[in-house]
Amino acid sequence: MFLLFLDGANIDHQIQGLLLSVSSEDEQRIKDLLETVTSDTLVDFDPTQTSTESLDWAREMASKMHPASTSVDPLLLAPIPQRVLAAVISYIAWRMLKVLLYALLTLSPEAPPYVAVLAISLLPLLGDTWLTAWNGTTPGKFVLGIRVVNVHGFAPGWRSSILRTLVMMWPVLLAYWPGPLGQLAVVITPAWFLLLVVSIARDPESQGLHDRLAGTRVVLGRHADRAVV
């Protein structure tokens, strides 16, 4: 059964990696077992001649070589109050940074460029989107120890993060539009945020409308693994 976890083409590399993580006693047992198994052909090898203790030990060593064969703790969903508080903390943090940057702009005797003012205004949206795509966090989420993950438990990536932000913040973005449309967006914004909270509370996986459309969840933990591409 131990051989089932070994790739014949990479056996030397795998054994060397395993020996680095086991004790000297286990190392000798690995060598003895491999010598017994490889001294005969697989047809001649009879696992029933191996003691139960040795087989149990072999399974344990095999699980160390293949972490996917071991049990993984399930991701725990973040409580709604924690998510709401994280949003408030993020808002305050970005607000303070915006005030500082605006103050720096006023130091110039000339009027600040419109592009710079717009960039500072959109900084919270852009910052949260980037941080969520990269590590599943925002300033508030990081402080409270929660994160956003996709269906595989990884950080969402750019596509899901952008979609998630647009669904959450479209009234805020629309508020920048001049005229009645922008004024209407300002009025809609609080109601929309309340609707998102209600959708989180009513969903069995605590997925709000933004999470459902983006394929994300908010779970406990500060750091989300990033998928290798």
Backbone as CSV, one residue per row, in Angstrom:
resi,resn,N_x,N_y,N_z,CA_x,CA_y,CA_z,C_x,C_y,C_z
1,MET,0.836,-1.199,0.000,0.000,0.000,0.000,0.875,1.256,0.000
2,PHE,2.055,1.141,0.618,2.953,2.294,0.636,3.367,2.674,-0.775
3,LEU,3.511,1.644,-1.653,3.944,1.906,-3.025,2.908,2.652,-3.826
4,LEU,1.648,2.610,-3.419,0.608,3.304,-4.154,0.846,4.801,-4.153
5,PHE,1.556,5.308,-3.183,1.787,6.740,-3.051,3.122,7.166,-3.678
6,LEU,3.824,6.238,-4.292,5.124,6.571,-4.858,5.050,6.618,-6.371
7,ASP,5.609,7.630,-6.950,5.698,7.752,-8.390,7.037,7.167,-8.800
8,GLY,7.013,6.114,-9.585,8.241,5.439,-9.931,9.254,6.333,-10.601
9,ALA,8.793,7.287,-11.384,9.711,8.170,-12.109,10.395,9.165,-11.186
10,ASN,9.774,9.430,-10.003,10.325,10.443,-9.095,10.599,9.868,-7.713
11,ILE,10.804,8.594,-7.600,10.893,7.952,-6.296,12.054,8.499,-5.470
12,ASP,13.207,8.717,-6.121,14.355,9.219,-5.368,14.088,10.593,-4.795
13,HIS,13.487,11.473,-5.606,13.191,12.836,-5.148,12.199,12.826,-3.997
14,GLN,11.168,11.991,-4.089,10.140,11.932,-3.058,10.685,11.350,-1.762
15,ILE,11.512,10.311,-1.883,12.072,9.698,-0.684,12.996,10.667,0.028
16,GLN,13.798,11.408,-0.754,14.690,12.377,-0.130,13.898,13.445,0.611
17,GLY,12.798,13.918,0.015,11.968,14.918,0.679,11.329,14.376,1.937
18,LEU,10.927,13.110,1.917,10.302,12.507,3.092,11.308,12.341,4.222
19,LEU,12.516,11.913,3.879,13.519,11.657,4.902,13.918,12.918,5.644
20,LEU,13.741,14.075,5.002,14.058,15.333,5.672,13.087,15.652,6.796
21,SER,11.879,15.068,6.753,10.842,15.425,7.717,10.565,14.342,8.750
22,VAL,11.354,13.257,8.777,11.109,12.176,9.721,12.340,11.992,10.596
23,SER,12.138,11.257,11.668,13.228,10.986,12.599,14.169,9.944,12.016
24,SER,15.330,9.816,12.653,16.310,8.828,12.188,15.759,7.410,12.296
25,GLU,14.942,7.162,13.330,14.347,5.829,13.494,13.383,5.528,12.353
26,ASP,12.527,6.505,12.017,11.598,6.314,10.903,12.357,6.199,9.589
27,GLU,13.453,6.937,9.478,14.247,6.876,8.250,14.754,5.459,7.999
28,GLN,15.227,4.820,9.067,15.724,3.462,8.914,14.592,2.500,8.570
29,ARG,13.407,2.726,9.153,12.265,1.857,8.860,11.837,2.011,7.409
30,ILE,11.910,3.240,6.904,11.575,3.464,5.489,12.533,2.682,4.596
31,LYS,13.838,2.792,4.915,14.824,2.094,4.094,14.624,0.589,4.156
32,ASP,14.354,0.047,5.371,14.141,-1.397,5.504,12.919,-1.852,4.726
33,LEU,11.819,-1.053,4.811,10.594,-1.434,4.112,10.792,-1.396,2.610
34,LEU,11.459,-0.336,2.126,11.698,-0.231,0.693,12.606,-1.346,0.193
35,GLU,13.576,-1.724,1.017,14.464,-2.819,0.626,13.698,-4.131,0.517
36,THR,12.761,-4.331,1.446,11.949,-5.545,1.416,11.049,-5.567,0.187
37,VAL,10.429,-4.411,-0.083,9.464,-4.351,-1.187,10.154,-4.437,-2.531
38,THR,11.263,-3.698,-2.701,11.902,-3.616,-4.013,12.843,-4.772,-4.294
39,SER,13.095,-5.634,-3.301,13.967,-6.780,-3.539,13.283,-7.830,-4.397
40,ASP,11.954,-7.828,-4.418,11.183,-8.747,-5.247,10.309,-7.931,-6.185
41,THR,9.724,-8.611,-7.140,8.783,-7.939,-8.028,7.485,-7.713,-7.284
42,LEU,6.633,-6.816,-7.818,5.352,-6.551,-7.175,4.476,-7.789,-7.156
43,VAL,4.668,-8.670,-8.148,3.867,-9.894,-8.196,4.224,-10.802,-7.039
44,ASP,5.521,-10.859,-6.712,5.958,-11.741,-5.637,5.721,-11.161,-4.253
45,PHE,5.555,-9.813,-4.187,5.416,-9.195,-2.867,4.040,-9.484,-2.276
46,ASP,4.016,-9.993,-1.073,2.772,-10.330,-0.383,2.615,-9.422,0.826
47,PRO,1.703,-8.420,0.764,1.553,-7.485,1.889,1.063,-8.140,3.161
48,THR,0.469,-9.358,3.031,-0.035,-10.020,4.240,1.112,-10.498,5.123
49,GLN,2.320,-10.562,4.533,3.473,-10.968,5.330,4.039,-9.828,6.153
50,THR,3.508,-8.628,5.910,3.958,-7.455,6.656,3.054,-7.255,7.862
51,SER,3.614,-6.950,8.993,2.839,-6.806,10.222,1.865,-5.626,10.116
52,THR,0.788,-5.716,10.890,-0.202,-4.630,10.917,0.432,-3.323,11.361
53,GLU,1.351,-3.422,12.323,2.028,-2.220,12.806,2.812,-1.543,11.685
54,SER,3.494,-2.363,10.865,4.282,-1.800,9.765,3.389,-1.159,8.720
55,LEU,2.253,-1.802,8.445,1.334,-1.236,7.456,0.739,0.076,7.949
56,ASP,0.357,0.126,9.228,-0.178,1.372,9.782,0.868,2.472,9.726
57,TRP,2.092,2.103,10.060,3.168,3.081,10.016,3.397,3.568,8.586
58,ALA,3.329,2.642,7.606,3.533,3.001,6.202,2.456,3.964,5.723
59,ARG,1.205,3.714,6.161,0.121,4.621,5.770,0.370,6.020,6.329
60,GLU,0.859,6.088,7.573,1.129,7.388,8.181,2.229,8.126,7.422
61,MET,3.280,7.399,7.052,4.359,8.018,6.291,3.870,8.470,4.915
62,ALA,3.003,7.664,4.301,2.477,8.024,2.987,1.632,9.285,3.056
63,SER,0.872,9.436,4.144,0.054,10.638,4.294,0.915,11.880,4.453
64,LYS,2.115,11.724,5.043,3.022,12.854,5.162,3.561,13.266,3.798
65,MET,3.751,12.262,2.933,4.250,12.574,1.585,3.183,13.226,0.736
66,HIS,1.924,12.908,0.993,0.810,13.462,0.230,-0.154,14.142,1.182
67,PRO,0.053,15.427,1.474,-0.824,16.131,2.414,-2.281,16.096,1.997
68,ALA,-2.552,15.937,0.685,-3.944,15.913,0.230,-4.685,14.715,0.772
69,SER,-3.955,13.669,1.199,-4.613,12.475,1.724,-4.997,12.623,3.179
70,THR,-4.577,13.700,3.809,-4.924,13.916,5.199,-6.149,14.792,5.301
71,SER,-6.789,14.807,6.465,-7.985,15.619,6.651,-7.613,17.083,6.746
72,VAL,-8.438,17.943,6.207,-8.216,19.378,6.212,-9.349,20.053,6.979
73,ASP,-8.983,20.955,7.862,-9.999,21.636,8.634,-10.883,22.469,7.712
74,PRO,-12.202,22.378,7.857,-13.096,23.148,6.986,-12.990,24.639,7.277
75,LEU,-13.263,25.439,6.259,-13.263,26.885,6.432,-14.504,27.291,7.213
76,LEU,-14.322,28.131,8.198,-15.414,28.583,9.044,-15.897,29.941,8.555
77,LEU,-17.204,30.068,8.381,-17.769,31.312,7.888,-17.635,32.416,8.929
78,ALA,-17.340,33.611,8.454,-17.211,34.757,9.348,-18.586,35.240,9.786
79,PRO,-18.773,35.563,11.048,-20.064,36.075,11.525,-20.400,37.423,10.877
80,ILE,-21.695,37.679,10.731,-22.145,38.920,10.096,-21.672,40.161,10.861
81,PRO,-21.814,40.221,12.198,-21.327,41.423,12.903,-19.850,41.703,12.644
82,GLN,-19.065,40.645,12.537,-17.638,40.816,12.271,-17.422,41.404,10.878
83,ARG,-18.217,40.972,9.908,-18.103,41.491,8.545,-18.511,42.957,8.486
84,VAL,-19.589,43.304,9.170,-20.048,44.697,9.177,-19.015,45.597,9.849
85,LEU,-18.478,45.137,10.984,-17.475,45.927,11.685,-16.220,46.083,10.832
86,ALA,-15.861,45.048,10.096,-14.692,45.134,9.212,-14.898,46.202,8.144
87,ALA,-16.127,46.291,7.622,-16.424,47.318,6.622,-16.300,48.721,7.220
88,VAL,-16.741,48.869,8.457,-16.645,50.176,9.134,-15.181,50.547,9.364
89,ILE,-14.385,49.590,9.811,-12.966,49.846,10.057,-12.262,50.232,8.757
90,SER,-12.587,49.514,7.685,-11.984,49.843,6.386,-12.367,51.252,5.951
91,TYR,-13.633,51.598,6.136,-14.086,52.935,5.756,-13.308,54.016,6.517
92,ILE,-13.138,53.823,7.815,-12.412,54.806,8.630,-10.947,54.892,8.201
93,ALA,-10.327,53.737,7.958,-8.917,53.716,7.578,-8.691,54.437,6.249
94,TRP,-9.532,54.116,5.263,-9.382,54.767,3.958,-9.724,56.255,4.050
95,ARG,-10.701,56.588,4.876,-11.090,57.984,5.035,-9.924,58.808,5.591
96,MET,-9.241,58.272,6.579,-8.093,58.965,7.164,-6.980,59.152,6.131
97,LEU,-6.761,58.120,5.332,-5.730,58.222,4.300,-6.110,59.262,3.247
98,LYS,-7.383,59.305,2.879,-7.838,60.293,1.900,-7.658,61.718,2.423
99,VAL,-8.000,61.946,3.680,-7.832,63.276,4.278,-6.366,63.692,4.230
100,LEU,-5.472,62.758,4.543,-4.043,63.057,4.515,-3.590,63.410,3.099
101,LEU,-4.023,62.643,2.118,-3.608,62.900,0.738,-4.185,64.211,0.214
102,TYR,-5.437,64.491,0.567,-6.024,65.774,0.170,-5.250,66.932,0.796
103,ALA,-4.835,66.759,2.043,-4.069,67.812,2.716,-2.741,68.052,2.008
104,LEU,-2.123,66.994,1.527,-0.865,67.139,0.793,-1.075,67.876,-0.525
105,LEU,-2.221,67.633,-1.153,-2.518,68.327,-2.416,-2.669,69.830,-2.197
106,THR,-3.234,70.197,-1.070,-3.473,71.620,-0.812,-2.175,72.387,-0.530
107,LEU,-1.089,71.663,-0.315,0.184,72.345,-0.073,0.704,73.025,-1.332
108,SER,0.255,72.562,-2.466,0.677,73.173,-3.725,-0.092,74.475,-3.952
109,PRO,0.582,75.527,-4.413,-0.120,76.786,-4.660,-1.088,76.703,-5.826
110,GLU,-0.880,75.739,-6.702,-1.752,75.573,-7.855,-2.901,74.622,-7.506
111,ALA,-3.967,74.736,-8.287,-5.111,73.843,-8.096,-4.695,72.409,-8.407
112,PRO,-5.098,71.454,-7.574,-4.702,70.062,-7.816,-5.322,69.524,-9.098
113,PRO,-4.623,68.678,-9.830,-5.168,68.094,-11.062,-6.428,67.278,-10.774
114,TYR,-7.360,67.334,-11.715,-8.611,66.595,-11.537,-8.347,65.090,-11.417
115,VAL,-7.374,64.608,-12.175,-7.062,63.174,-12.144,-6.606,62.759,-10.753
116,ALA,-5.798,63.592,-10.103,-5.315,63.273,-8.765,-6.458,63.252,-7.756
117,VAL,-7.363,64.229,-7.875,-8.514,64.272,-6.963,-9.396,63.053,-7.166
118,LEU,-9.620,62.693,-8.430,-10.460,61.522,-8.719,-9.808,60.245,-8.196
119,ALA,-8.498,60.122,-8.366,-7.794,58.924,-7.902,-7.899,58.777,-6.390
120,ILE,-7.747,59.900,-5.679,-7.870,59.843,-4.220,-9.298,59.488,-3.816
121,SER,-10.271,60.017,-4.545,-11.673,59.724,-4.235,-11.982,58.245,-4.405
122,LEU,-11.379,57.634,-5.417,-11.647,56.218,-5.706,-10.682,55.280,-4.976
123,LEU,-9.795,55.835,-4.177,-8.786,55.021,-3.497,-9.377,53.888,-2.659
124,PRO,-10.436,54.128,-1.878,-10.994,53.005,-1.100,-11.478,51.859,-1.975
125,LEU,-12.153,52.182,-3.074,-12.654,51.127,-3.963,-11.502,50.381,-4.624
126,LEU,-10.544,51.142,-5.144,-9.408,50.515,-5.820,-8.558,49.723,-4.840
127,GLY,-8.346,50.277,-3.644,-7.528,49.593,-2.650,-8.153,48.300,-2.161
128,ASP,-9.438,48.363,-1.825,-10.122,47.152,-1.354,-10.168,46.088,-2.443
129,THR,-10.381,46.516,-3.692,-10.439,45.552,-4.796,-9.106,44.860,-4.985
130,TRP,-8.025,45.625,-4.925,-6.695,45.038,-5.102,-6.344,44.109,-3.946
131,LEU,-6.579,44.557,-2.721,-6.250,43.725,-1.565,-7.070,42.438,-1.541
132,THR,-8.346,42.542,-1.921,-9.196,41.348,-1.955,-8.723,40.381,-3.029
133,ALA,-8.382,40.896,-4.197,-7.899,40.031,-5.279,-6.600,39.346,-4.896
134,TRP,-5.726,40.075,-4.213,-4.384,39.574,-3.905,-4.371,38.606,-2.731
135,ASN,-5.053,39.002,-1.630,-4.972,38.180,-0.421,-6.315,37.959,0.262
136,GLY,-7.399,38.412,-0.373,-8.716,38.192,0.213,-9.045,39.090,1.383
137,THR,-8.269,40.161,1.584,-8.487,41.003,2.752,-8.743,42.453,2.367
138,THR,-9.212,43.197,3.334,-9.268,44.649,3.314,-8.662,45.095,4.642
139,PRO,-8.425,46.388,4.852,-7.885,46.780,6.163,-8.714,46.271,7.338
140,GLY,-10.040,46.418,7.237,-10.903,45.953,8.322,-10.897,44.449,8.476
141,LYS,-10.942,43.722,7.370,-10.934,42.255,7.435,-9.634,41.752,8.036
142,PHE,-8.532,42.384,7.670,-7.244,41.945,8.212,-7.191,42.156,9.722
143,VAL,-7.677,43.302,10.180,-7.659,43.610,11.614,-8.484,42.593,12.393
144,LEU,-9.634,42.209,11.844,-10.541,41.299,12.554,-10.291,39.829,12.234
145,GLY,-9.336,39.545,11.376,-8.980,38.158,11.121,-9.972,37.401,10.273
146,ILE,-10.483,38.025,9.213,-11.366,37.343,8.268,-10.867,37.623,6.854
147,ARG,-11.344,36.840,5.894,-10.872,37.014,4.527,-11.909,36.520,3.524
148,VAL,-11.748,36.927,2.285,-12.617,36.502,1.190,-11.904,35.392,0.422
149,VAL,-12.618,34.315,0.123,-12.040,33.212,-0.648,-13.003,32.807,-1.748
150,ASN,-12.475,32.139,-2.777,-13.333,31.605,-3.828,-13.791,30.196,-3.445
151,VAL,-14.409,29.497,-4.380,-14.977,28.178,-4.069,-13.895,27.152,-3.734
152,HIS,-12.656,27.427,-4.130,-11.561,26.499,-3.858,-10.774,26.876,-2.599
153,GLY,-11.181,27.953,-1.941,-10.491,28.371,-0.737,-9.301,29.273,-0.973
154,PHE,-9.105,29.703,-2.230,-8.004,30.596,-2.556,-8.472,32.046,-2.538
155,ALA,-7.495,32.966,-2.584,-7.830,34.369,-2.777,-8.596,34.518,-4.089
156,PRO,-9.592,35.407,-4.157,-10.509,35.436,-5.300,-9.873,35.731,-6.645
157,GLY,-8.819,36.542,-6.683,-8.264,36.961,-7.965,-8.989,38.197,-8.490
158,TRP,-8.457,38.750,-9.566,-8.963,40.031,-10.070,-10.402,39.964,-10.555
159,ARG,-10.745,38.956,-11.325,-12.077,38.905,-11.933,-13.170,38.889,-10.872
160,SER,-13.057,37.984,-9.919,-14.081,37.882,-8.872,-14.065,39.107,-7.966
161,SER,-12.873,39.636,-7.694,-12.784,40.796,-6.816,-13.428,42.025,-7.454
162,ILE,-13.173,42.243,-8.740,-13.770,43.392,-9.431,-15.286,43.256,-9.487
163,LEU,-15.759,42.048,-9.835,-17.205,41.829,-9.903,-17.842,42.035,-8.535
164,ARG,-17.208,41.530,-7.505,-17.720,41.676,-6.137,-17.817,43.148,-5.751
165,THR,-16.785,43.922,-6.075,-16.787,45.342,-5.750,-17.879,46.088,-6.514
166,LEU,-18.026,45.781,-7.797,-19.036,46.475,-8.603,-20.447,46.211,-8.082
167,VAL,-20.713,44.955,-7.699,-22.050,44.632,-7.189,-22.297,45.345,-5.860
168,MET,-21.285,45.401,-5.007,-21.447,46.058,-3.711,-21.557,47.574,-3.845
169,MET,-20.718,48.151,-4.687,-20.494,49.592,-4.638,-21.063,50.359,-5.829
170,TRP,-21.890,49.742,-6.660,-22.381,50.463,-7.837,-23.112,51.759,-7.477
171,PRO,-23.884,51.829,-6.372,-24.504,53.122,-6.059,-23.483,54.201,-5.720
172,VAL,-22.388,53.790,-5.057,-21.336,54.743,-4.704,-20.668,55.282,-5.962
173,LEU,-20.400,54.395,-6.918,-19.798,54.830,-8.173,-20.747,55.729,-8.957
174,LEU,-22.024,55.376,-8.930,-23.016,56.161,-9.659,-23.199,57.540,-9.030
175,ALA,-22.887,57.659,-7.749,-23.036,58.947,-7.063,-22.094,60.007,-7.612
176,TYR,-21.033,59.586,-8.293,-20.116,60.547,-8.909,-20.695,61.158,-10.183
177,TRP,-21.774,60.576,-10.661,-22.388,61.093,-11.886,-23.115,62.401,-11.559
178,PRO,-22.864,63.451,-12.310,-23.510,64.739,-11.986,-25.005,64.715,-12.295
179,GLY,-25.732,65.534,-11.564,-27.155,65.683,-11.836,-28.034,64.794,-10.992
180,PRO,-29.293,64.668,-11.390,-30.285,63.899,-10.609,-29.903,62.437,-10.414
181,LEU,-29.243,61.847,-11.417,-28.869,60.431,-11.303,-27.901,60.217,-10.153
182,GLY,-26.931,61.099,-10.027,-25.991,60.994,-8.927,-26.653,61.223,-7.580
183,GLN,-27.591,62.163,-7.530,-28.303,62.437,-6.289,-29.169,61.241,-5.889
184,LEU,-29.784,60.606,-6.878,-30.583,59.414,-6.601,-29.710,58.284,-6.059
185,ALA,-28.501,58.154,-6.594,-27.586,57.105,-6.137,-27.210,57.313,-4.683
186,VAL,-27.029,58.571,-4.279,-26.699,58.874,-2.879,-27.814,58.408,-1.953
187,VAL,-29.058,58.590,-2.389,-30.205,58.170,-1.579,-30.313,56.650,-1.531
188,ILE,-29.998,55.992,-2.636,-30.137,54.538,-2.737,-29.066,53.810,-1.938
189,THR,-27.890,54.399,-1.811,-26.731,53.699,-1.234,-27.007,53.047,0.127
190,PRO,-27.551,53.766,1.126,-27.796,53.104,2.423,-28.756,51.930,2.312
191,ALA,-29.801,52.071,1.513,-30.761,50.985,1.348,-30.110,49.774,0.678
192,TRP,-29.223,50.025,-0.269,-28.540,48.927,-0.954,-27.629,48.163,-0.005
193,PHE,-26.892,48.886,0.826,-26.029,48.220,1.800,-26.839,47.395,2.798
194,LEU,-27.987,47.921,3.207,-28.857,47.176,4.111,-29.363,45.912,3.432
195,LEU,-29.693,46.007,2.145,-30.149,44.837,1.396,-29.053,43.776,1.322
196,LEU,-27.819,44.206,1.161,-26.710,43.247,1.116,-26.562,42.515,2.453
197,VAL,-26.693,43.242,3.551,-26.599,42.619,4.870,-27.725,41.610,5.070
198,VAL,-28.928,41.974,4.647,-30.073,41.058,4.759,-29.843,39.812,3.913
199,SER,-29.293,39.988,2.711,-29.039,38.837,1.840,-27.985,37.915,2.452
200,ILE,-27.023,38.477,3.164,-26.033,37.645,3.862,-26.704,36.846,4.978
201,ALA,-27.564,37.517,5.744,-28.213,36.868,6.885,-29.157,35.756,6.446
202,ARG,-29.773,35.891,5.295,-30.759,34.913,4.836,-30.139,33.758,4.065
203,ASP,-28.878,33.870,3.713,-28.243,32.830,2.897,-27.614,31.771,3.805
204,PRO,-27.803,30.476,3.511,-27.242,29.423,4.380,-25.716,29.428,4.414
205,GLU,-25.071,29.923,3.365,-23.618,29.999,3.327,-23.112,31.403,3.637
206,SER,-24.026,32.265,4.125,-23.692,33.662,4.431,-23.117,34.388,3.218
207,GLN,-23.625,34.038,2.049,-23.213,34.706,0.823,-24.233,35.784,0.464
208,GLY,-23.796,37.023,0.454,-24.668,38.086,0.001,-24.811,38.056,-1.504
209,LEU,-25.569,38.998,-2.048,-25.733,39.063,-3.500,-24.382,39.200,-4.193
210,HIS,-23.501,39.998,-3.615,-22.182,40.212,-4.212,-21.342,38.936,-4.171
211,ASP,-21.464,38.171,-3.080,-20.710,36.918,-2.987,-21.256,35.867,-3.945
212,ARG,-22.572,35.802,-4.057,-23.190,34.831,-4.959,-22.747,35.056,-6.401
213,LEU,-22.789,36.306,-6.836,-22.438,36.613,-8.221,-20.944,36.450,-8.475
214,ALA,-20.137,36.722,-7.466,-18.689,36.620,-7.642,-18.145,35.237,-7.302
215,GLY,-18.976,34.376,-6.711,-18.518,33.046,-6.328,-17.543,33.065,-5.173
216,THR,-17.810,33.908,-4.167,-16.907,34.045,-3.029,-17.643,33.802,-1.714
217,ARG,-16.863,33.604,-0.671,-17.365,33.526,0.698,-16.409,34.281,1.602
218,VAL,-16.906,34.697,2.754,-16.055,35.358,3.748,-15.885,34.392,4.912
219,VAL,-14.629,34.057,5.217,-14.330,33.039,6.225,-13.343,33.589,7.246
220,LEU,-13.146,32.834,8.305,-12.190,33.223,9.339,-10.764,32.969,8.861
221,GLY,-9.849,33.839,9.249,-8.442,33.705,8.861,-7.964,34.925,8.097
222,ARG,-6.715,35.314,8.321,-6.188,36.529,7.700,-5.605,36.291,6.321
223,HIS,-5.055,35.113,6.065,-4.302,34.903,4.837,-4.964,33.823,3.989
224,ALA,-5.282,34.186,2.744,-5.841,33.218,1.809,-4.739,32.747,0.865
225,ASP,-4.697,31.428,0.628,-3.721,30.906,-0.323,-4.037,31.411,-1.723
226,ARG,-2.976,31.637,-2.493,-3.151,32.087,-3.869,-2.895,30.923,-4.803
227,ALA,-3.813,30.682,-5.718,-3.667,29.583,-6.660,-2.453,29.814,-7.546
228,VAL,-1.743,28.737,-7.852,-0.582,28.831,-8.735,-1.068,28.778,-10.170
229,VAL,-0.720,29.791,-10.972,-1.137,29.827,-12.378,0.075,29.738,-13.276
